[in-house]
């Protein structure tokens, strides 16, 4: 039996951004230590306490000695390639989800109830991501979920996790816990933050035709050059309004057929 650590982070808030993303990176314990060591070595080499994309994306800021202020974006992307390589050469599973906030808001209340009932699409994305990672691991493997600690989402995230355990026997069997942590002390959360940020800009470009200056780095991460690929497997889904409607229809059919049992996450 192996334990997979699955680190989750989000980018964008549904009341502010047109697109939100929820991403996760997974690794088993024996490879986890290798990732942690290599990522921390990069941070020391770059003179960084942690890598956080909200700072890195501001090109006017100096972010360690490898990313000086007013750095051209191509040079900053080049500086980040070793971090992308570290993810792909040591991690095992990557999940990228992008959700169209406006499309989600336009769904009817009945459809939203099928998708989890929340006004924030983050929670449905979190549920879907957890189910995906449980499907990925082997029958006897177990998953520990580690989320970036966010005051606005942590409690409801925990409630959705508990509801999934009550509703899905397989999920209950394969998950051993959920916790919330500070990304400064967990490099894998920094990796999830990097991917979540890049995926949000890419999805915004695809949904709303907004130029994405970070596309080269996003594509390098999820489709690394063959010689830098490692064993990482990426799975991604960009959900516009039609995709969300299709998902709701599929889930409703599964509920009607008894394949999915529903429960309000606020119920005890």
Secondary structure as GFF3:
##gff-version 3
##sequence-region A 1 268
A	DSSP	beta_strand	3	11	.	.	.	ID=ss1
A	DSSP	beta_strand	19	28	.	.	.	ID=ss2
A	DSSP	alpha_helix	29	46	.	.	.	ID=ss3
A	DSSP	alpha_helix	53	56	.	.	.	ID=ss4
A	DSSP	alpha_helix	73	90	.	.	.	ID=ss5
A	DSSP	beta_strand	93	100	.	.	.	ID=ss6
A	DSSP	alpha_helix	101	105	.	.	.	ID=ss7
A	DSSP	alpha_helix	109	114	.	.	.	ID=ss8
A	DSSP	alpha_helix	121	136	.	.	.	ID=ss9
A	DSSP	beta_strand	142	148	.	.	.	ID=ss10
A	DSSP	alpha_helix	154	167	.	.	.	ID=ss11
A	DSSP	alpha_helix	169	174	.	.	.	ID=ss12
A	DSSP	beta_strand	175	181	.	.	.	ID=ss13
A	DSSP	three_ten_helix	183	185	.	.	.	ID=ss14
A	DSSP	alpha_helix	187	208	.	.	.	ID=ss15
A	DSSP	alpha_helix	215	222	.	.	.	ID=ss16
A	DSSP	three_ten_helix	226	228	.	.	.	ID=ss17
A	DSSP	beta_strand	233	239	.	.	.	ID=ss18
A	DSSP	alpha_helix	241	256	.	.	.	ID=ss19
###
